[in-house]
C-alpha cells in the first residue's frame, strides 16, 4: 500500500499489508508480485506513465457525481496505447447505488 503513513497502516493491519511511502519501492515490489494501485487521483497520475503499469482495472460510475462525492477522477488515457479486453455493465439496483461499468485494459 502506497501511503503517507506506512507505520500506522502496519500497526493497524498487523503486517498483513506491504506498505511504502515511496513509488520506487512499490515499482520494485511489482517485479516480485502483483501490485494494485487504488488511488486517489494523484497516485493514479504518478503511475500512468510508468512502463511497469501493464493492466488497468477501471470502474465507470454512470452518474453525474459532483462536489465532495465526485471531485477527483481517474486520469485520461489514450486508447491508442491500451486495448480493452473486458467490459461488464451493472445496472443500478439493490447491489449498486449507481449503474456502473467495469473494464479491463492492457497496454499495447
C-alpha positions as CSV (number, residue, x, y, z in Angstrom):
1,X,0.0,0.0,0.0
2,X,1.4,3.4,-1.0
3,X,0.7,5.7,1.9
4,X,2.0,8.8,3.6
5,X,1.6,6.8,6.9
6,X,3.2,3.3,6.4
7,X,3.9,2.7,10.1
8,X,0.3,3.4,11.1
9,X,-1.0,1.1,8.4
10,X,1.4,-1.7,9.6
11,X,0.2,-1.3,13.2
12,X,-3.4,-1.3,12.1
13,X,-3.2,-4.4,9.9
14,X,-0.5,-6.3,11.8
15,X,1.9,-6.7,8.9
16,X,-0.6,-8.4,6.6
17,X,-0.2,-5.5,4.1
18,X,3.0,-4.3,2.4
19,X,3.4,-0.6,2.8
20,X,5.6,2.1,1.5
21,X,5.7,5.9,1.1
22,X,8.0,5.6,-1.9
23,X,6.8,4.9,-5.5
24,X,10.2,3.4,-6.4
25,X,9.7,0.8,-3.7
26,X,6.3,0.0,-5.0
27,X,7.6,-0.5,-8.5
28,X,10.4,-2.8,-7.2
29,X,7.8,-4.8,-5.3
30,X,5.8,-5.2,-8.5
31,X,8.6,-7.2,-10.0
32,X,8.0,-9.9,-7.4
33,X,4.2,-9.8,-7.1
34,X,1.0,-8.2,-8.4
35,X,0.5,-4.7,-7.1
36,X,-2.8,-2.9,-7.2
37,X,-3.0,0.9,-7.3
38,X,-6.2,2.1,-5.7
39,X,-5.7,5.9,-5.9
40,X,-6.6,8.7,-5.4
41,X,-6.2,10.8,-8.4
42,X,-2.6,12.0,-7.8
43,X,-1.4,8.4,-7.2
44,X,-3.0,7.3,-10.5
45,X,-1.4,10.1,-12.3
46,X,2.1,9.2,-10.9
47,X,1.8,5.6,-12.2
48,X,0.1,6.1,-15.5
49,X,3.3,6.9,-17.5
50,X,5.3,4.1,-15.9
51,X,6.1,1.2,-18.2
52,X,5.6,-1.3,-15.4
53,X,1.9,-0.5,-15.5
54,X,0.5,-3.2,-17.8
55,X,-3.1,-3.6,-16.8
56,X,-5.9,-1.1,-15.9
57,X,-9.0,-2.2,-14.0
58,X,-11.4,0.7,-14.4
59,X,-14.8,1.3,-12.9
60,X,-17.0,3.9,-14.5
61,X,-19.9,5.2,-12.4
62,X,-22.7,6.2,-14.6
63,X,-23.9,9.3,-12.7
64,X,-23.1,12.9,-12.6
65,X,-21.2,12.9,-9.2
66,X,-20.1,16.4,-8.3
67,X,-19.0,18.2,-5.2
68,X,-17.3,16.2,-2.4
69,X,-18.7,12.9,-3.7
70,X,-17.1,13.2,-7.1
71,X,-14.4,15.9,-7.4
72,X,-11.5,13.5,-8.3
73,X,-11.3,11.3,-11.3
74,X,-9.1,8.7,-13.0
75,X,-6.7,10.3,-15.4
76,X,-7.5,10.3,-19.1
77,X,-5.5,7.6,-21.0
78,X,-5.0,7.1,-24.7
79,X,-7.0,4.2,-26.2
80,X,-4.2,4.2,-28.9
81,X,-1.9,2.8,-26.2
82,X,-4.4,0.5,-24.4
83,X,-6.7,-2.3,-25.6
84,X,-10.0,-3.1,-23.8
85,X,-10.2,-6.8,-23.2
86,X,-13.2,-6.9,-20.9
87,X,-16.3,-4.8,-20.2
88,X,-19.2,-5.5,-17.9
89,X,-22.2,-3.3,-17.3
90,X,-24.0,-3.5,-13.9
91,X,-27.4,-1.7,-13.6
92,X,-28.5,0.4,-10.7
93,X,-30.3,-1.9,-8.2
94,X,-30.2,-3.4,-4.8
95,X,-26.5,-4.1,-5.0
96,X,-25.5,-0.9,-6.9
97,X,-26.4,2.6,-5.8
98,X,-25.4,3.7,-9.3
99,X,-25.2,2.0,-12.6
100,X,-21.6,1.2,-13.4
101,X,-19.3,-0.4,-15.9
102,X,-16.2,-2.4,-15.1
103,X,-13.4,-2.6,-17.7
104,X,-10.0,-4.3,-18.1
105,X,-7.4,-2.7,-20.3
106,X,-4.0,-3.9,-21.3
107,X,-1.1,-1.9,-22.6
108,X,-0.5,-2.4,-26.3
